[in-house]
Amino acid sequence: MGQRRPVLYLADRGSRSYIKFQGQRISATHKLDDAGHEWDFGGNAVTLSADLVASYYQGSGRDSPQGVFKCKPVN
């Protein structure tokens, strides 16, 4: 929070879903459920809530995010 520049992109492309973080594109598995969207990659995850806040988690722990991002849809 606090920075106003694009640093995180989340792409729901079925089997070709990915995230792009600080310019690096990373293949990810995307799933959608009642809690919202989630992208899993290399043991890490990004969740996207209904109010367009993305939380980045490292490893298997989902207790506290390593980063939080305010998002907006892009076409």
VENTADA-V803188 format. One line per field, one symbol per residue. psi: psi as a letter, one per 30 degrees, with the letter a starting at -180 (. if undefined). burial: 1 if it has 24 or more other C-alpha atoms within 12 Angstrom, else 0. Layout:
psi: ???
burial: ???
This chain:
psi: lekiljfkkkkjhbfgllljkhfkkkklkklkaffakkkkkhfllkkjlfghkkkkkkafkgekkfkkkklkkk.
burial: 000000011111000001100000011111100000111110011111000011111000000000001110000
